Amino acid sequence: MNAIKMGMTIEEAAETSGIGRNTMRKLVDWGKLPVLKVGRKTIIRRDTLERFMTVNQGRKGSIIYSHICHSFLITTFCYIVLRVFSSLDFSLMRSRGKHKQ
């Protein structure tokens, strides 16, 4: 008798869905795909994966794309702030606070 399993490992879920194994792991890490942890094993319920696929159908990878864009924007912002602050001449700011006697 061939019984259909209720839960799958990340590797099995990736193979079943056609989503790459690393992408599946990222979705789990980012909390986009709820899982059941049993010891060291990560189990993805079949119905949860099916619901995820249905809800995100036609979004052109928007979950991954939005996460990457968000990370890129934060990195870019930090880079700009760093460049602005490194180009400031703090010696002028320090001399304003000193009183001449």
C-alpha positions as CSV (number, residue, x, y, z in Angstrom):
1,M,0.0,0.0,0.0
2,N,1.4,3.4,-1.0
3,A,0.3,5.9,1.6
4,I,0.8,9.7,0.9
5,K,2.8,11.3,3.6
6,M,1.4,14.3,5.4
7,G,4.8,15.9,6.0
8,M,7.9,16.2,3.9
9,T,11.5,17.2,4.5
10,I,12.8,20.4,2.8
11,E,14.4,18.2,0.1
12,E,11.2,16.4,-0.6
13,A,9.1,19.6,-0.6
14,A,11.6,21.2,-3.0
15,E,11.4,18.2,-5.3
16,T,7.6,18.0,-5.1
17,S,7.0,21.7,-5.7
18,G,9.8,22.4,-8.2
19,I,11.2,25.1,-5.9
20,G,15.0,24.9,-5.4
21,R,16.3,23.3,-2.2
22,N,18.2,26.5,-1.2
23,T,15.2,28.7,-2.0
24,M,12.9,26.4,0.1
25,R,15.4,26.7,3.0
26,K,15.3,30.5,2.7
27,L,11.5,30.6,2.7
28,V,11.5,28.6,5.9
29,D,14.3,30.8,7.5
30,W,12.4,34.0,6.5
31,G,9.2,32.6,8.1
32,K,7.3,32.6,4.8
33,L,6.6,28.9,4.9
34,P,5.6,27.5,8.3
35,V,7.2,24.2,9.4
36,L,7.1,21.7,12.2
37,K,10.4,21.0,14.0
38,V,10.9,17.5,15.3
39,G,14.3,17.3,16.9
40,R,16.7,18.4,14.2
41,K,14.2,17.5,11.4
42,T,12.2,20.2,9.6
43,I,8.9,19.0,8.4
44,I,6.7,20.9,5.9
45,R,3.1,19.8,5.8
46,R,1.8,18.9,2.4
47,D,-1.4,21.0,2.8
48,T,0.8,24.0,3.9
49,L,3.0,23.7,0.9
50,E,-0.1,23.4,-1.4
51,R,-1.7,26.5,0.2
52,F,1.6,28.5,-0.1
53,M,1.8,27.6,-3.8
54,T,-1.9,28.6,-4.4
55,V,-1.6,31.9,-2.5
56,N,1.6,32.9,-4.3
57,Q,0.6,31.7,-7.8
58,G,1.3,34.3,-10.5
59,R,3.5,36.6,-8.3
60,K,6.7,36.1,-10.3
61,G,8.8,35.3,-7.3
62,S,7.7,38.3,-5.4
63,I,8.6,36.9,-2.0
64,I,12.2,36.3,-2.9
65,Y,12.4,39.5,-4.9
66,S,11.0,41.7,-2.2
67,H,13.3,40.2,0.4
68,I,16.3,40.7,-1.8
69,C,15.2,44.3,-2.7
70,H,14.7,45.1,1.0
71,S,18.2,43.8,1.8
72,F,19.7,45.8,-1.1
73,L,18.0,49.0,0.0
74,I,19.3,48.7,3.5
75,T,22.8,48.0,2.3
76,T,22.6,50.9,-0.1
77,F,21.3,53.3,2.6
78,C,24.1,52.2,5.0
79,Y,26.7,52.8,2.2
80,I,25.4,56.3,1.4
81,V,25.3,57.2,5.1
82,L,28.9,55.9,5.6
83,R,30.1,57.9,2.5
84,V,28.4,61.1,3.7
85,F,29.8,60.9,7.3
86,S,33.3,59.9,6.1
87,S,33.4,63.0,3.9
88,L,32.3,65.5,6.6
89,D,35.0,67.6,8.2
90,F,34.4,67.1,11.9
91,S,37.2,69.5,12.8
92,L,34.9,72.4,12.0
93,M,32.2,71.1,14.2
94,R,34.6,70.6,17.1
95,S,36.0,74.1,16.8
96,R,32.6,75.7,17.1
97,G,32.0,74.3,20.6
98,K,35.3,75.7,21.9
99,H,35.3,79.1,23.5
100,K,38.3,81.4,23.0
101,Q,39.8,82.8,26.1
